[in-house]
Amino acid sequence: TLPGKIVVAADVVDEALVVCQVCFDAVRSSESITQICQDSCHGVMCAECMSSYLRVCAESAPNAIVSRFLCPICVRPLNMQRLISTINTCVNESDIRAHEVAFRRRVEASCEMLCPSCHNTTNLLTNAPNVDAAIDNKMHRTEWPSDFHLTFPDVPDEVIATCVRYCNHDMTADALLAHLEQAVGRDTYIDFAQSLWWYMYDPERRASLFLAAAKHDPFEVTPCCDADVCFVCKRAGTHAGQPCSAYLPEIDDMAQCPGCDLMLVKGDGCNAITCFCGTCFEWDAQVIHYRLKARTVHVLASHRPAFEAVAAFLRRRVWQRKYSIFVVGQIPMFVLHQRITNLAPVLFYPPWSTSFRTHLEAFMARRRVIKETAARRRDIQLLVTTDLPQRVQELRLVRLRYAVTQPGSVWRTSFKACVQHGGGGGGSANWSTDEWMFRISIILVLVLLAAVFSGLTLGLMSLDKTGLDIVIATGEDPKATVEERINAKHARKIRPIRQDGHLLLTTLLFGNVAVNSIMAILMADMTSGALARWFGAGTGERSSCL
């Protein structure tokens, strides 16, 4: 706001000037409109701009379409009663009211229909009340009309607050009807809603509530001829218990509005349709939906009792499940609570209070110790047990280094070389395996040669020339057995060799000594290598620099 001063006659009167946020002209605060849509609205407009804005809204609003009047500053839905109640002191009050009437006529035309008796267009909505008698901003039940209290004497305060919220565009008409059905009752909530739009002032709120209630109770009475009509299918009379689709003509290009269930027929134009209630939908999709709905109703009409029985069974099952969860499941807790409540006066007052408190503290102390012990055990398992294998490997490596690196150790050079070579630092694993197999093969050959040399040595040392002659003579005896003859045959073959036996015996002895020496060296080398591999694997290192 911009402060200013106006000089009137001889007196100086301080009067604030404000700037219109539309035309940016400075006007008197008494001639401006502030707090347009709500108390926190920062909009400021002059009466001329508000009159022009309302005229544009009335001229641009489609006829018979439920259009909302939006705040020109905040662009949020605005209750018409709030606007009219703030322009009583404006110079353009008559123009604003005229534009408001034109806007109302276009919006409330969505509730018109053709009377079947006089064939004149009639509006099923009653005339709007005066601004002062409207309930759009009345939060207390004492401010509501007395006629309303005579019809509904026991109206809860929460219902009144909900109605005021609806009038201020804080909830939809369907949500209001759902709340009224629970608060007022299923039998009377439609009558309660009809009484509400009699005392509402905002045209959009009145038309939206009427169209929403018409989906639940479409039967109305025309004010011109008192004729019974169905607002949904636009037919004379009532058809209670039967859907409107059963009385509608078979038209291929017919669709039903998903918002207000009004039947529509399109002549031409695009597929984007806006219904009288303000709902926008796609024409082709709703035509297909209506055809499917009509065929479904026709096919399932004979099975209606079965579906109602299944629906009743499912509702009963849902109720039983909720009862078992929210009621039966809470019984043990409720019983325990009652027991504790009954025991509290006995346990917490003398003479039981001291003993009970002592035992309770002892029990809680034991429980605390158990929990702390379990926590410490978990910490030990996490910090100690998980690192134990690594610690063992490190200890083995330290001992191995200490044993091998001692001065004068006979295993120092060979063991170090075996550990480094066994780790595979300079060759592949396949080459190391082949080397080991080759060494084992050599050892087996040496063992075989040692056995042969030992056998020949023992044989030559046990049989001399005289013994061979005795064996041959025994085998040549006619009375000799078969075994003695075979031994004599072998002795004849050995006797030429035994004649030069000293040289052969010496050769066999030297060969046996050489084989045993080579085998001992290979066994010592392989033993140190195997130990190195075992210790290296135990310490977790494939190559150790000792």
NUPA-530750 format. One line per field, with one value per residue (C-alpha): residue number from 1; residue in three letters; x, y, z. Coordinates in steps of 0.1 Angstrom, whole numbers. Layout:
seq NUM,...
type ALA,...
px X,...
py Y,...
pz Z,...
END
This chain:
seq 1,2,3,4,5,6,7,8,9,10,11,12,13,14,15,16,17,18,19,20,21,22,23,24,25,26,27,28,29,30,31,32,33,34,35,36,37,38,39,40,41,42,43,44,45,46,47,48,49,50,51,52,53,54,55,56,57,58,59,60,61,62,63,64,65,66,67,68,69,70,71,72,73,74,75,76,77,78,79,80,81,82,83,84,85,86,87,88,89,90,91,92,93,94,95,96,97,98,99,100,101,102,103,104,105,106,107,108,109,110,111,112,113,114,115,116,117,118,119,120,121,122,123,124,125,126,127,128,129,130,131,132,133,134,135,136,137,138,139,140,141,142,143,144,145,146,147,148,149,150,151,152,153,154,155,156,157,158,159,160,161,162,163,164,165,166,167,168,169,170,171,172,173,174,175,176,177,178,179,180,181,182,183,184,185,186,187,188,189,190,191,192,193,194,195,196,197,198,199,200,201,202,203,204,205,206,207,208,209,210,211,212,213,214,215,216,217,218,219,220,221,222,223,224,225,226,227,228,229,230,231,232,233,234,235,236,237,238,239,240,241,242,243,244,245,246,247,248,249,250,251,252,253,254,255,256,257,258,259,260,261,262,263,264,265,266,267,268,269,270,271,272,273,274,275,276,277,278,279,280,281,282,283,284,285,286,287,288,289,290,291,292,293,294,295,296,297,298,299,300,301,302,303,304,305,306,307,308,309,310,311,312,313,314,315,316,317,318,319,320,321,322,323,324,325,326,327,328,329,330,331,332,333,334,335,336,337,338,339,340,341,342,343,344,345,346,347,348,349,350,351,352,353,354,355,356,357,358,359,360,361,362,363,364,365,366,367,368,369,370,371,372,373,374,375,376,377,378,379,380,381,382,383,384,385,386,387,388,389,390,391,392,393,394,395,396,397,398,399,400,401,402,403,404,405,406,407,408,409,410,411,412,413,414,415,416,417,418,419,420,421,422,423,424,425,426,427,428,429,430,431,432,433,434,435,436,437,438,439,440,441,442,443,444,445,446,447,448,449,450,451,452,453,454,455,456,457,458,459,460,461,462,463,464,465,466,467,468,469,470,471,472,473,474,475,476,477,478,479,480,481,482,483,484,485,486,487,488,489,490,491,492,493,494,495,496,497,498,499,500,501,502,503,504,505,506,507,508,509,510,511,512,513,514,515,516,517,518,519,520,521,522,523,524,525,526,527,528,529,530,531,532,533,534,535,536,537,538,539,540,541,542,543,544,545,546
type THR,LEU,PRO,GLY,LYS,ILE,VAL,VAL,ALA,ALA,ASP,VAL,VAL,ASP,GLU,ALA,LEU,VAL,VAL,CYS,GLN,VAL,CYS,PHE,ASP,ALA,VAL,ARG,SER,SER,GLU,SER,ILE,THR,GLN,ILE,CYS,GLN,ASP,SER,CYS,HIS,GLY,VAL,MET,CYS,ALA,GLU,CYS,MET,SER,SER,TYR,LEU,ARG,VAL,CYS,ALA,GLU,SER,ALA,PRO,ASN,ALA,ILE,VAL,SER,ARG,PHE,LEU,CYS,PRO,ILE,CYS,VAL,ARG,PRO,LEU,ASN,MET,GLN,ARG,LEU,ILE,SER,THR,ILE,ASN,THR,CYS,VAL,ASN,GLU,SER,ASP,ILE,ARG,ALA,HIS,GLU,VAL,ALA,PHE,ARG,ARG,ARG,VAL,GLU,ALA,SER,CYS,GLU,MET,LEU,CYS,PRO,SER,CYS,HIS,ASN,THR,THR,ASN,LEU,LEU,THR,ASN,ALA,PRO,ASN,VAL,ASP,ALA,ALA,ILE,ASP,ASN,LYS,MET,HIS,ARG,THR,GLU,TRP,PRO,SER,ASP,PHE,HIS,LEU,THR,PHE,PRO,ASP,VAL,PRO,ASP,GLU,VAL,ILE,ALA,THR,CYS,VAL,ARG,TYR,CYS,ASN,HIS,ASP,MET,THR,ALA,ASP,ALA,LEU,LEU,ALA,HIS,LEU,GLU,GLN,ALA,VAL,GLY,ARG,ASP,THR,TYR,ILE,ASP,PHE,ALA,GLN,SER,LEU,TRP,TRP,TYR,MET,TYR,ASP,PRO,GLU,ARG,ARG,ALA,SER,LEU,PHE,LEU,ALA,ALA,ALA,LYS,HIS,ASP,PRO,PHE,GLU,VAL,THR,PRO,CYS,CYS,ASP,ALA,ASP,VAL,CYS,PHE,VAL,CYS,LYS,ARG,ALA,GLY,THR,HIS,ALA,GLY,GLN,PRO,CYS,SER,ALA,TYR,LEU,PRO,GLU,ILE,ASP,ASP,MET,ALA,GLN,CYS,PRO,GLY,CYS,ASP,LEU,MET,LEU,VAL,LYS,GLY,ASP,GLY,CYS,ASN,ALA,ILE,THR,CYS,PHE,CYS,GLY,THR,CYS,PHE,GLU,TRP,ASP,ALA,GLN,VAL,ILE,HIS,TYR,ARG,LEU,LYS,ALA,ARG,THR,VAL,HIS,VAL,LEU,ALA,SER,HIS,ARG,PRO,ALA,PHE,GLU,ALA,VAL,ALA,ALA,PHE,LEU,ARG,ARG,ARG,VAL,TRP,GLN,ARG,LYS,TYR,SER,ILE,PHE,VAL,VAL,GLY,GLN,ILE,PRO,MET,PHE,VAL,LEU,HIS,GLN,ARG,ILE,THR,ASN,LEU,ALA,PRO,VAL,LEU,PHE,TYR,PRO,PRO,TRP,SER,THR,SER,PHE,ARG,THR,HIS,LEU,GLU,ALA,PHE,MET,ALA,ARG,ARG,ARG,VAL,ILE,LYS,GLU,THR,ALA,ALA,ARG,ARG,ARG,ASP,ILE,GLN,LEU,LEU,VAL,THR,THR,ASP,LEU,PRO,GLN,ARG,VAL,GLN,GLU,LEU,ARG,LEU,VAL,ARG,LEU,ARG,TYR,ALA,VAL,THR,GLN,PRO,GLY,SER,VAL,TRP,ARG,THR,SER,PHE,LYS,ALA,CYS,VAL,GLN,HIS,GLY,GLY,GLY,GLY,GLY,GLY,SER,ALA,ASN,TRP,SER,THR,ASP,GLU,TRP,MET,PHE,ARG,ILE,SER,ILE,ILE,LEU,VAL,LEU,VAL,LEU,LEU,ALA,ALA,VAL,PHE,SER,GLY,LEU,THR,LEU,GLY,LEU,MET,SER,LEU,ASP,LYS,THR,GLY,LEU,ASP,ILE,VAL,ILE,ALA,THR,GLY,GLU,ASP,PRO,LYS,ALA,THR,VAL,GLU,GLU,ARG,ILE,ASN,ALA,LYS,HIS,ALA,ARG,LYS,ILE,ARG,PRO,ILE,ARG,GLN,ASP,GLY,HIS,LEU,LEU,LEU,THR,THR,LEU,LEU,PHE,GLY,ASN,VAL,ALA,VAL,ASN,SER,ILE,MET,ALA,ILE,LEU,MET,ALA,ASP,MET,THR,SER,GLY,ALA,LEU,ALA,ARG,TRP,PHE,GLY,ALA,GLY,THR,GLY,GLU,ARG,SER,SER,CYS,LEU
px 0,10,0,-15,-34,-66,-76,-114,-127,-108,-101,-72,-84,-58,-70,-49,-45,-39,-27,-49,-29,-47,-47,-21,-42,-42,-76,-91,-90,-128,-133,-110,-116,-91,-89,-107,-107,-96,-83,-47,-52,-29,-50,-61,-84,-105,-143,-140,-115,-135,-167,-148,-134,-168,-183,-156,-162,-199,-195,-169,-186,-203,-240,-251,-215,-206,-178,-160,-153,-116,-98,-80,-49,-45,-63,-81,-118,-137,-170,-194,-210,-177,-172,-207,-205,-174,-187,-216,-196,-183,-195,-199,-220,-250,-228,-210,-244,-257,-226,-230,-266,-255,-228,-252,-277,-251,-239,-272,-285,-268,-297,-324,-345,-376,-409,-428,-462,-458,-427,-410,-375,-375,-347,-348,-327,-345,-337,-305,-311,-300,-264,-271,-292,-267,-248,-216,-196,-215,-195,-220,-253,-270,-264,-281,-318,-345,-363,-333,-332,-369,-363,-330,-329,-300,-272,-237,-212,-188,-214,-218,-180,-179,-206,-187,-155,-175,-188,-152,-141,-120,-138,-157,-195,-190,-168,-195,-222,-200,-195,-232,-241,-220,-229,-266,-277,-283,-320,-319,-286,-301,-328,-302,-282,-313,-319,-283,-284,-316,-295,-262,-253,-224,-239,-211,-214,-252,-251,-222,-241,-273,-257,-238,-270,-289,-266,-279,-315,-323,-361,-372,-404,-406,-415,-438,-462,-452,-444,-423,-392,-359,-331,-306,-325,-349,-380,-414,-423,-401,-385,-375,-354,-345,-314,-319,-302,-332,-354,-329,-334,-310,-287,-253,-237,-248,-225,-229,-210,-187,-193,-230,-243,-261,-268,-254,-257,-232,-241,-206,-173,-142,-140,-131,-164,-172,-204,-228,-213,-178,-164,-142,-139,-131,-163,-152,-140,-173,-194,-176,-180,-217,-223,-204,-224,-257,-249,-236,-268,-289,-269,-266,-301,-312,-282,-288,-299,-268,-245,-263,-258,-221,-217,-234,-212,-180,-191,-198,-163,-147,-166,-155,-119,-119,-137,-111,-82,-95,-116,-107,-70,-71,-88,-56,-41,-72,-73,-37,-43,-73,-52,-24,-49,-64,-30,-16,-33,-21,15,24,11,24,30,35,52,87,89,75,98,128,120,112,146,164,147,154,191,194,178,201,232,219,215,249,266,249,260,296,296,285,313,339,326,328,362,381,367,366,403,415,425,445,463,472,486,507,520,530,548,567,578,588,609,626,634,647,667,687,724,740,707,712,678,682,694,675,643,643,649,621,596,604,603,572,553,552,569,590,570,535,517,517,556,559,535,555,587,573,560,595,612,588,594,632,628,607,633,661,641,637,674,683,662,678,713,706,692,721,746,730,728,765,776,756,767,804,819,818,781,773,791,771,738,747,758,726,705,724,716,689,670,668,635,621,630,666,670,657,681,709,699,701,734,750,740,754,787,803,793,805,840,844,822,846,845,807,801,822,802,769,780,792,759,738,757,752,715,710,729,710,677,686,695,662,642,658,652,615,609,622,601,569,574,579,547,528,540,536,499,494,506,485,515,523,558,578,610,628
py 0,36,62,95,125,141,176,180,215,231,200,176,140,112,85,57,53,19,8,-14,-44,-45,-9,4,35,49,47,53,23,26,23,-7,-45,-64,-99,-111,-149,-154,-135,-142,-129,-100,-89,-52,-41,-11,-14,-6,-34,-59,-50,-54,-87,-100,-89,-108,-139,-137,-132,-159,-186,-212,-215,-245,-253,-253,-227,-214,-178,-174,-148,-125,-123,-157,-176,-198,-205,-176,-178,-153,-145,-133,-109,-94,-88,-67,-43,-27,6,6,30,3,-20,-21,-30,-57,-72,-71,-90,-115,-122,-129,-152,-170,-175,-192,-215,-225,-233,-267,-276,-269,-294,-295,-299,-329,-312,-277,-283,-252,-251,-249,-247,-273,-252,-228,-191,-181,-165,-130,-124,-119,-151,-173,-199,-198,-182,-190,-213,-214,-232,-203,-182,-206,-200,-211,-230,-252,-260,-269,-295,-308,-299,-321,-311,-318,-289,-309,-311,-273,-269,-293,-274,-242,-259,-270,-235,-222,-247,-268,-301,-316,-323,-361,-358,-337,-362,-391,-372,-364,-400,-410,-381,-376,-410,-428,-422,-384,-372,-364,-343,-326,-318,-304,-281,-270,-256,-237,-216,-214,-183,-193,-206,-230,-246,-249,-265,-289,-301,-305,-325,-347,-355,-362,-392,-407,-395,-383,-379,-343,-323,-294,-261,-250,-280,-302,-330,-359,-362,-381,-356,-382,-397,-367,-388,-381,-401,-422,-456,-465,-497,-496,-480,-452,-472,-496,-466,-450,-453,-475,-449,-458,-424,-417,-412,-408,-381,-397,-368,-363,-394,-371,-387,-367,-369,-352,-336,-325,-312,-327,-355,-332,-328,-306,-315,-291,-300,-290,-325,-329,-363,-380,-387,-420,-435,-427,-440,-474,-473,-466,-494,-519,-507,-511,-546,-555,-543,-562,-595,-593,-582,-618,-625,-595,-615,-636,-606,-590,-621,-623,-586,-591,-620,-601,-571,-595,-611,-577,-568,-600,-594,-559,-571,-599,-574,-543,-559,-595,-588,-560,-582,-597,-562,-549,-578,-573,-536,-543,-567,-542,-515,-539,-548,-513,-503,-535,-535,-499,-491,-505,-531,-546,-516,-521,-558,-555,-526,-546,-577,-556,-538,-571,-585,-555,-556,-592,-585,-555,-577,-603,-577,-562,-597,-605,-571,-577,-612,-598,-572,-599,-620,-590,-576,-608,-639,-625,-615,-647,-666,-635,-633,-670,-666,-636,-656,-685,-662,-646,-680,-691,-660,-664,-701,-697,-665,-677,-676,-710,-727,-756,-750,-713,-712,-742,-734,-698,-708,-734,-709,-683,-708,-726,-694,-693,-660,-669,-697,-711,-735,-762,-761,-766,-796,-812,-807,-825,-854,-857,-859,-885,-906,-904,-915,-945,-955,-952,-973,-1000,-999,-1001,-1031,-1048,-1040,-1051,-1084,-1091,-1082,-1106,-1134,-1131,-1129,-1159,-1183,-1192,-1216,-1246,-1241,-1239,-1271,-1288,-1276,-1287,-1322,-1326,-1318,-1343,-1371,-1394,-1394,-1356,-1338,-1314,-1284,-1296,-1300,-1264,-1251,-1270,-1254,-1219,-1227,-1237,-1202,-1184,-1203,-1184,-1151,-1162,-1169,-1132,-1123,-1100,-1074,-1076,-1075,-1044,-1027,-1036,-1023,-989,-987,-993,-966,-941,-948,-945,-912,-896,-907,-892,-859,-857,-867,-840,-814,-824,-825,-790,-778,-795,-779,-745,-748,-759,-730,-706,-717,-714,-679,-668,-658,-674,-658,-650,-629,-643
pz 0,-6,20,9,21,8,18,24,29,57,76,69,69,67,43,29,-8,-23,-58,-79,-89,-123,-136,-111,-103,-68,-52,-18,5,10,-27,-31,-28,-6,7,-24,-21,16,46,35,-1,-9,-39,-42,-69,-77,-83,-120,-126,-106,-126,-159,-147,-137,-170,-190,-169,-175,-212,-216,-195,-217,-211,-190,-180,-143,-143,-113,-105,-99,-79,-105,-83,-66,-94,-70,-67,-52,-34,-49,-15,-2,-32,-31,7,2,-25,-6,-3,-39,-64,-91,-69,-94,-123,-103,-92,-128,-141,-112,-121,-158,-146,-123,-151,-173,-146,-132,-167,-162,-140,-166,-184,-205,-186,-200,-192,-206,-227,-214,-202,-164,-138,-111,-88,-65,-64,-45,-11,-1,6,43,46,28,48,28,56,87,110,139,139,156,125,101,91,116,88,84,121,121,94,108,145,155,131,144,145,123,96,96,94,65,46,51,38,7,1,1,-25,0,-10,-38,-40,-39,-8,9,1,14,47,50,44,74,96,89,77,44,45,49,35,1,16,37,6,-11,18,16,-19,-10,14,-7,-26,-49,-82,-90,-55,-58,-93,-84,-54,-74,-101,-76,-57,-90,-95,-63,-65,-100,-95,-93,-96,-120,-103,-132,-134,-104,-129,-119,-140,-141,-144,-158,-186,-190,-190,-174,-143,-120,-125,-90,-88,-125,-141,-165,-193,-194,-206,-229,-267,-287,-303,-315,-311,-275,-246,-208,-189,-163,-140,-138,-158,-183,-216,-246,-283,-305,-338,-351,-339,-324,-299,-269,-251,-221,-203,-187,-153,-164,-169,-200,-217,-250,-270,-287,-254,-236,-266,-263,-225,-228,-253,-230,-200,-218,-230,-195,-179,-204,-200,-162,-154,-149,-126,-104,-73,-75,-77,-48,-27,-36,-28,6,13,5,26,55,50,51,82,99,90,103,135,140,135,153,180,187,182,209,235,250,253,269,294,303,308,331,351,355,365,391,405,406,439,456,443,446,481,515,526,491,474,490,483,448,440,453,432,402,404,409,378,357,369,358,325,320,327,303,276,282,282,249,234,246,232,198,200,208,179,155,167,178,163,128,130,146,113,101,135,133,98,109,139,117,93,122,136,101,95,129,123,88,93,123,116,110,102,78,62,57,20,7,26,15,-21,-19,-4,-30,-59,-45,-45,-83,-86,-116,-133,-137,-116,-144,-146,-108,-109,-138,-119,-88,-110,-126,-93,-80,-112,-107,-71,-82,-108,-82,-57,-84,-92,-56,-51,-82,-70,-35,-47,-71,-44,-19,-45,-54,-19,-7,-36,-42,-67,-44,-36,-73,-80,-52,-66,-102,-89,-69,-100,-122,-99,-115,-82,-81,-79,-104,-82,-78,-115,-121,-95,-112,-145,-129,-112,-146,-160,-129,-127,-157,-141,-106,-119,-125,-95,-77,-104,-108,-70,-67,-95,-79,-45,-61,-80,-49,-30,-58,-61,-24,-22,-51,-36,-2,-18,-38,-8,14,-13,-18,20,24,-5,8,42,26,6,37,58,29,25,62,64,34,12,-21,-21,11,11,41
END
